[in-house]
Each structure stands twice: as structure tokens, then as C-alpha cells.
């Protein structure tokens, strides 16, 4: 879990909920990669926050709407067959 982004945020999906698809990753490597993504996104958010503050741009929030999709969910949203 990161400072700004969470594991659950990156696996959340309205489509998965709608179709009762379990979007929780099954492989340890995938879980680790999602956690690393949270850390990297936090770093991006920190830098973006500094930039927004320097130029008086207001709220530096970033919204992730598709951090991870299991194969079944990817098919349900007609995602790329080669999606990683």
C-alpha cells in the first residue's frame, strides 16, 4: 500500500462488480507488480504535486481507472488480447 494509491484501488473495477468477476490476481508476481506500481505512482504523484504547487495549478490528484484486469475482465471490456 502506498501513500496515495492502494492495491485495492488498482484492482477495483465497476465492470468486474457488475458481472461478478473476481479481479483479484492469483499469481504472487502479479501481486508484487501491483504493489510496485503503487510505489511508482506515489513517486509520480509527489513530483506532480510539487509541479502543481510551483505553478499554482490546484489539486494534484491522479485517478487510476484501470490498474489491473484479470483475463476474464479484460475479455468483458473487449481489452487488447495482448494486454499485459
C-alpha positions as CSV (number, residue, x, y, z in Angstrom):
1,X,0.0,0.0,0.0
2,X,1.3,3.4,-0.9
3,X,0.9,6.9,0.4
4,X,-1.7,7.9,-2.3
5,X,-2.5,4.7,-4.1
6,X,-3.6,1.3,-2.7
7,X,-3.6,-2.2,-4.0
8,X,-7.4,-2.4,-3.9
9,X,-7.7,0.8,-5.9
10,X,-5.6,-0.7,-8.7
11,X,-7.7,-3.9,-8.9
12,X,-11.1,-2.2,-8.5
13,X,-13.4,-2.5,-11.4
14,X,-17.1,-1.5,-11.8
15,X,-17.3,-3.9,-14.7
16,X,-16.0,-6.8,-12.5
17,X,-18.5,-5.9,-9.9
18,X,-21.3,-5.7,-12.5
19,X,-20.5,-9.1,-13.9
20,X,-19.4,-10.7,-10.6
21,X,-15.8,-11.3,-11.9
22,X,-13.1,-11.9,-9.3
23,X,-10.4,-9.4,-10.4
24,X,-8.0,-10.4,-7.6
25,X,-4.7,-11.5,-9.1
26,X,-3.8,-15.1,-8.4
27,X,-0.1,-15.0,-9.1
28,X,2.4,-13.7,-6.5
29,X,4.4,-12.0,-9.2
30,X,1.3,-10.0,-10.3
31,X,0.5,-9.0,-6.7
32,X,4.1,-7.8,-6.3
33,X,4.0,-5.9,-9.6
34,X,0.8,-4.1,-8.5
35,X,2.4,-3.2,-5.2
36,X,5.4,-1.8,-7.1
37,X,3.1,0.1,-9.3
38,X,1.6,1.7,-6.2
39,X,5.0,2.8,-5.1
40,X,5.9,4.2,-8.6
41,X,2.5,6.0,-8.8
42,X,3.2,7.6,-5.4
43,X,6.5,8.9,-6.7
44,X,4.8,10.4,-9.8
45,X,2.1,11.9,-7.5
46,X,4.8,13.5,-5.3
47,X,6.5,15.1,-8.3
48,X,3.2,16.2,-9.9
49,X,2.2,17.8,-6.6
50,X,5.4,19.8,-6.5
51,X,4.9,20.9,-10.1
52,X,1.2,21.9,-9.4
53,X,2.3,23.8,-6.3
54,X,5.0,25.7,-8.2
55,X,2.6,26.8,-10.9
56,X,-0.4,27.3,-8.7
57,X,-2.4,24.6,-10.6
58,X,-4.6,23.4,-7.7
59,X,-5.4,19.9,-6.7
60,X,-2.7,17.4,-8.0
61,X,-4.9,14.3,-7.6
62,X,-4.4,11.5,-10.1
63,X,-7.1,8.9,-10.7
64,X,-6.4,5.4,-11.8
65,X,-9.4,3.7,-13.5
66,X,-7.7,0.6,-14.7
67,X,-4.7,-0.6,-12.9
68,X,-5.1,-4.4,-13.4
69,X,-7.6,-6.6,-15.2
70,X,-7.7,-10.4,-15.0
71,X,-8.1,-12.2,-18.3
72,X,-11.9,-12.7,-17.8
73,X,-12.4,-9.0,-17.0
74,X,-10.2,-8.0,-20.0
75,X,-12.4,-10.0,-22.3
76,X,-15.5,-8.5,-20.7
77,X,-14.3,-5.0,-21.6
78,X,-13.0,-6.0,-25.0
79,X,-9.5,-5.2,-23.9
80,X,-6.4,-6.0,-26.0
81,X,-5.7,-9.7,-26.3
82,X,-2.0,-8.9,-25.9
83,X,-2.6,-6.8,-22.8
84,X,0.0,-7.3,-20.0
